[in-house]
Amino acid sequence: MTHSINTPEMAALLSWLKSAREKQALTMRDLSTRLDKPHSYVQKVEQGERRLDVVEFVWYCEALGINPLQGIKLLAAKKGPLCS
C-alpha cells in the first residue's frame, strides 16, 4: 500500500486547504495562530511533509472556516467511490 502523503489525492487535498487559506488572505502564521500551533506546522502540512490525521484535518478545516466534508468529497471525486 502506498503512503497517502505521496498520492495525487493528498496533493489535491493540500492544494484545496492552501487555496482556502489564500482566498481568505491568511498567512501561514495567521492560520498557525488560529490552530495554536507553530508556524512550521502549517508550512509542513502545506508542503506535504506532515500528514493530518482525521481529527487534525477537521480542526484545520474549522480554523479555516471550511466544511471538512468538501475535502472528503474532493478525494472521492479524485479517486472514485471510496466505499462499495
Backbone hydrogen bonds, N-H to C=O, Kabsch-Sander energy under -0.5 kcal/mol:
donor,donor_aa,acceptor,acceptor_aa,energy
6,N,3,H,-1.5
7,T,4,S,-1.3
11,A,7,T,-2.2
12,A,8,P,-2.3
13,L,9,E,-2.3
14,L,10,M,-2.9
15,S,11,A,-2.2
16,W,12,A,-2.1
17,L,13,L,-2.3
18,K,14,L,-2.6
19,S,15,S,-2.6
20,A,16,W,-2.1
21,R,17,L,-2.0
22,E,18,K,-2.7
23,K,19,S,-2.6
24,Q,20,A,-0.9
24,Q,21,R,-0.6
25,A,22,E,-1.8
26,L,21,R,-2.2
31,L,27,T,-2.2
32,S,28,M,-2.7
33,T,29,R,-2.1
34,R,30,D,-1.9
35,L,31,L,-2.2
36,D,32,S,-0.8
36,D,33,T,-0.7
37,K,32,S,-2.7
41,Y,38,P,-1.5
42,V,38,P,-0.9
43,Q,39,H,-2.0
44,K,40,S,-2.7
45,V,41,Y,-2.1
46,E,42,V,-2.7
47,Q,43,Q,-1.8
48,G,45,V,-1.4
49,E,44,K,-2.5
50,R,44,K,-1.4
57,F,53,D,-2.7
58,V,54,V,-1.9
59,W,55,V,-2.4
60,Y,56,E,-2.8
61,C,57,F,-2.5
62,E,58,V,-2.7
63,A,59,W,-2.4
64,L,60,Y,-1.3
65,G,61,C,-0.9
65,G,62,E,-0.7
66,I,61,C,-2.5
70,Q,67,N,-1.4
71,G,67,N,-0.8
72,I,68,P,-1.7
73,K,69,L,-2.6
74,L,70,Q,-1.9
75,L,71,G,-1.8
76,A,72,I,-2.4
77,A,73,K,-2.5
78,K,74,L,-2.0
79,K,75,L,-2.4
80,G,76,A,-2.9
